[in-house]
Amino acid sequence: MSTKMVRMSFTLPPSVRDDLDYLSRRLGVTKSSLLSGILAGPLSDLRSLAESIPDNPTEDDVLRARGRSNELIVQRLQSLR
C-alpha cells in the first residue's frame, strides 16, 4: 500500500537550504526524500515523548519524561553502531 505524499512549504535559513541542495545532489536523491529520511525516526520519537507528558505535568511527570528521553537517545545511538 502506498502512502499519499503531501506538499508542504517551509522557510529555512539560506545555509540550511545550501546544505540540503548540496547533500541531495551529492547523494542523488530529492530534497524531499533526504528530509523524509532524516526526520522520520527522530520526529516519531519526539512525538511519542510529547504524547507521554500530560498537559499540566507534575515534577514526577517531568522526571519520567527525562528518563524516557534518555532511553530514546540510547536506543538511537545503539542503532547507529
C-alpha positions in Angstrom: 0.0 0.0 0.0 1.4 3.4 -1.0 1.2 6.4 1.2 -0.1 9.6 -0.4 2.5 12.3 0.0 1.6 15.9 0.9 3.2 19.1 -0.2 4.4 21.5 2.4 6.2 24.8 2.4 8.9 25.8 4.8 11.1 28.9 5.4 14.7 28.0 6.2 17.9 29.9 6.6 20.0 30.0 3.4 22.7 27.9 4.9 20.3 25.1 5.6 19.0 25.3 2.0 22.5 25.2 0.7 23.3 22.2 2.8 20.2 20.4 1.5 20.9 21.3 -2.1 24.5 20.0 -1.8 23.6 16.8 0.0 20.7 15.9 -2.2 22.9 16.4 -5.3 25.8 14.5 -3.8 23.6 11.6 -2.7 21.5 11.6 -5.9 18.1 12.0 -4.1 15.5 14.7 -3.9 15.5 17.2 -1.1 12.1 15.8 -0.1 13.5 12.2 0.1 16.5 13.4 2.0 14.4 15.3 4.6 12.0 12.5 5.0 14.8 10.1 5.7 16.5 12.4 8.2 13.3 13.4 10.1 11.1 10.3 10.2 12.7 8.5 13.1 13.6 11.5 15.4 10.2 13.1 14.8 8.4 9.9 15.7 10.4 9.6 18.9 9.8 13.2 19.8 6.1 12.9 19.2 5.9 9.8 21.3 7.7 11.5 24.1 5.5 14.6 23.9 2.4 12.5 23.9 3.5 10.8 27.1 3.7 14.1 29.0 0.4 15.4 30.4 -0.8 18.9 29.6 0.0 20.1 33.2 2.9 17.9 34.2 4.0 17.3 37.7 7.6 17.2 38.8 7.4 13.4 38.7 6.0 13.6 35.1 8.9 15.7 34.1 11.4 13.2 35.6 9.7 10.3 33.8 10.0 12.2 30.6 13.7 12.9 31.1 14.2 9.2 31.7 12.2 8.3 28.6 14.1 10.8 26.5 17.4 9.3 27.8 16.2 5.9 26.7 15.3 7.2 23.2 18.8 8.7 22.9 20.5 5.5 24.0 18.4 3.5 21.5 19.3 5.9 18.7 23.0 5.6 19.5 22.8 1.8 19.6 21.1 1.7 16.3 23.8 3.8 14.8 26.5 1.4 16.0 
